[in-house]
Amino acid sequence: MRRVLVVVAAVVAVVAVVVGFRWYLGRQEPAPPPPVPTPAPAPTPVPSWVDGLTPDTADSAIRTAAAGLSGEAEWATWLGESDLVRRFVAAVALVAEGKSPRSQLAFLRPRGRFRAVERGGALVADPASYRRYEAVVRVVTSIDPVRAAALLGEAMPLLEEAYREIAPPGVPFRDTLLRALDHLLAVPVPDGPVRLEERTVTTYRYADPGLETLSDAQKQLLRLGPSGGRRIQDWLAAFRSALVGEPGAASEGEPLHGDG
């Protein structure tokens, strides 16, 4: 009988301890809620180099921003031209319409005249005529297209402001720029000599009707020659890809189209 009472007492003691422990836990103060993290302060906007500029006052800032795009001496000369924003916008608008941009880019006009020679009984462009544009091709392809696209993106407010002076209402400059790029990228640059037909003593037309019906802007690209034309198209394609954020755009240090 004594042993039974001992066992009963032990069980009662265990139950009392468990109940008391639970009662003790129930009396504990609730844990405080986790601290609410303090939101980080919004970053202070970094002023852009175009802030406060207009097409009338932007030349100096553009020369500074674009100076490092190319180390070629001719690039610095080109940047020395006046009214850079309006000149660029007008040239792009002309190309988008299929017109030659020579009125805005007269400083790129090569020396000498276009000439034709006979090869194998056919009249073709004199290779020396293509070499007149070697400096233009060399300078343009020396520019990193990704950096150029980034700089143009920063300057877009200025370009849009200048474009509104000459554009139909509601037409953004960026769309016109893409249209101009696509117009030049569509040129079927020949792989070799192109047959010509004499129109007058000093002018010629392409014997291939497909080339002759190209726009003035597209024919201007053909005047760079097979190698120069392809190299410029490669650069324009990389520039366009960078402009619209497509992967695969050539970056600084990557070669563009070879001399072919």
Secondary structure, DSSP 8 states (H G I E B T S, - for coil): -HHHHHHHHHHHHHHHHHHHHHHHHHHS--------------------TTTT--TTT-HHHHHHHHGGG---HHHHHHHTSS-HHHHHHHHHHHHHTT---TTT-GGG--SS---EEEETTEEEE-HHHHHTTHHHHHHHHHS-HHHHHHHHHHHHHHHHHHHTTTS-TT--HHHHHHHHHHHHHT----SS--BEEESSSS-EEESSHHHHTS-HHHHHHHTTHHHHHHHHHHHHHHHHHHHHT-TT---TT---S---
